[in-house]
Amino acid sequence: MQIEKAWKVSKGDGVTVAVIDSGVDASKPELRGQVLPGVDVTEAPTGAHVDTDGHGTQMAALIAGTGAEGGVQGVAPGAKILPIKDLKGNRDIGFELALHKALKAAVASDAKIISISQGATHLGLEEDGVQKLVDEANKKGKLVFASSGNDREEGNEGKYPAKLPGVVAVGAANKTGTTSKFSAYGPHVALAAPGEAIPGRCIGASGWCQGNGTSQATAITSASAALIWAAHPDWTNNQVLRVMMETAGKPEGKVPSRYIGYGTIRPARVLLQGEGNPGPADVNPLPAAQERLASKPSTPPAASASTPADDKPAAAAGEQSRDRKGSRDTENSGGVAKIAWIGAGIGAAAALALAVYALFRRKRA
């Protein structure tokens, strides 16, 4: 992604990213001064800066971490984080309603980008309300990114809100640009980003772990949008998204691919090479979004139980829809990945250890 070179052009200054998650611990060295007050919409609020889960803090650091004191170096260290807390732990009640409240707060905020690294199989009676908020976010000039889900090998149902028209659904790819074997796919997937062996603070333990999931891919995509928007503040949400789609590393075969959409993100091609035509300011480049905004709201489906997406060990990358710029995988096998406990700042040394990714299981993608 050539992020260090891209920082010479943009670090995301002036852009706020709303992170809908489990809250953000603003006391972490890499997040000091990066996190706005935020809002807690959970049933028993304790504050948006209280993160008993750890997932939201991970996502925020990937977006805007400064790398201070050897901490996580995010993709857009000049951006600010608006934490919107809608999850508190494993057994959250009323996830669909909480997501609706969180998205409503994000739409009403000054955040240009809304990053949602969580999801459920169904939104029940809240689906219509969430869809209307997505429509409103688009009309107000915001970008909404959400993780496609990690259930490709368990039925590939995919997750909401990523499947809603107007949401930019993000899949995960490995270092070769190949879709990750766990990454949910379908016609709604718009973009892909790195989602394997991503550094972060361990959840439920001290030290550093490598995480895998469409959650991480979504955070990195949101941060990349912040880099581009900061460099082109006069562009609209549609124009930022369009250049991201145009400059993405294209999949083999049909575009969009049902595995990595329009490709794996390449923000440096916009920032360093000046590639990408922003096009019309008022036309959403996602066909489903265009159709949705031109039609009447959909009728909500009958209520059904939600099934959260889980962050889990990355199995080997799949063979489908490889980024044309990536190398070809030859021998891939599944299984729990070896985890590197690393200093996530640039140039930090790594000490190898094994870790179990059950810690990452949560109501998220």
Secondary structure as UniProt FT lines:
FT   HELIX           3..6
FT   TURN            7..9
FT   TURN            13..14
FT   STRAND          16..21
FT   TURN            26..27
FT   HELIX           29..31
FT   TURN            32..34
FT   STRAND          39..40
FT   TURN            48..49
FT   HELIX           55..64
FT   HELIX           68..70
FT   TURN            77..78
FT   STRAND          80..85
FT   TURN            90..91
FT   HELIX           95..108
FT   STRAND          113..116
FT   HELIX           124..126
FT   HELIX           127..139
FT   TURN            140..141
FT   STRAND          143..147
FT   HELIX           152..154
FT   TURN            161..163
FT   TURN            165..166
FT   STRAND          168..173
FT   TURN            175..176
FT   STRAND          178..179
FT   TURN            181..182
FT   TURN            187..188
FT   STRAND          189..194
FT   STRAND          198..201
FT   TURN            203..204
FT   STRAND          208..211
FT   HELIX           214..231
FT   TURN            233..234
FT   HELIX           237..247
FT   TURN            258..260
FT   HELIX           267..271
FT   TURN            272..273
FT   TURN            281..282
FT   HELIX           287..293
FT   STRAND          322..323
FT   TURN            324..325
FT   STRAND          340..342
FT   TURN            346..347
FT   STRAND          350..352
FT   HELIX           357..360
//
